[in-house]
């Protein structure tokens, strides 16, 4: 499935023109983590300047998870939800192959611009929820993962996460930060609160366990931490 399918499904979507990077306006009690209005070197960045990229994993390297975003890159496409609305969202297509015991494709949204090649951290531990807008086809559930790399956590995977069902169309979802936890298989245990104090990325995945062939589209917009 190509992103153009999503454009037809919602109607009147158009590719956004790339604009100079700019910071999102912040309100008391809220942190606009990413609204995909900021662009650097032709690619979307978070409100803090963190890199935004499509990432993938799978059990079997011969059956790779696939994706398609902006042509020739691992960046998502930037799309408008209507011709008259300047708001932009990040969109990509994905394909999960079988047989794989596990596989996924997701959007990694960095918290801040890196420093000397090291991910920069953002403290979001004072917020209660993460709000985000999603349009998802192909899978019934998605996973939101909270990541802290290069900050002394000693984790390569198994970060605190939340998994929830998605509804048809573009909808707003709320992730309670008190409810996030590591998956049972995580070998290194960390405190979710400590991860949120040193957050370097938020990942949003379409995934499967005991996979069946699956194709779909994901559109992400307006990641906002709030009280």
Residue, then its C-alpha position, 0 to 999 in steps of 0.5 A: x500500500x502506498x501513502x497515496x492510498x491514505x490520501x484517497x481514504x481521507x480525501x483531499x490530502x496533499x503533500x506539504x511544502x517543506x518550510x523552514x524549521x520553527x518551534x511549536x508554541x508551548x502552553x502552561x501544563x503542556x509540552x508540544x513534543x512534536x507537531x511536524x511543523x518543524x523541518x531541518x535539511x528537508x526532514x521533519x524534526x520534533x519541537x526540540x529539534x530531534x530527528x524523526x525517522x522510520x525504523x523497523x525490526x523483525x525476527x528473521x533477517x531474510x523476511x525484513x519489515x518494509x516501509x515507504x516514506x519520503x522518496x529515497x529516505x527513512x523519513x516520513x512524508x509530510x502531508x496536509x489533512x486538507x487543502x485549506x489546512x496548513x497543519x502537517x502530519x507524518x505519514x508512511x506505509x509499512x509491510x510486515x512479513x511472515x513467518x516471523x515470531x515478531x516484527x514491527x515498523x514504527x516512527x521514532x521521534x527524537x526528543x532534542x537535537x543530538x550533541x556530539x553524536x549523543x542523543x540529548x535527553x528531555x525531562x517529561x516526568x512531570x507530565x501525566x499523559x501523552x496525547x497523540x493523533x493517529x490514523x492506522x490501517x492494517x493492524x488493530x493495535x499499536x505500541x508507544x515506546x518511551x526510550x532513553x539511550x546514552x543516558x546510563x540506562x544500559x538498555x538496548x530494548x525492552x523500554x517502558x511502553x503502552x499498547x492499545x487498540x486503534x479505531x478507524x479514521x484519524x483519532x486522538x489517543x491518550x497514554x497515561x504515563x503512570x500505566x507504562x511498563x516494560x515488557x515481561x521479557x526485558x532482562x534489564x529492569x528500569x524505572x519508567x519514571x527514570x526513563x521519562x526523566x531522561x527521554x531521548x525518543x518516543x517510538x510509535x509501532x505497528x507490530x505483530x507477534x506470530x505474524x501474518x502478512x500485513x500491509x498498511x499506513x500510519x499517520x502521526x500528528x500532535x504528540x503532546x505531553x500534558x497534566 
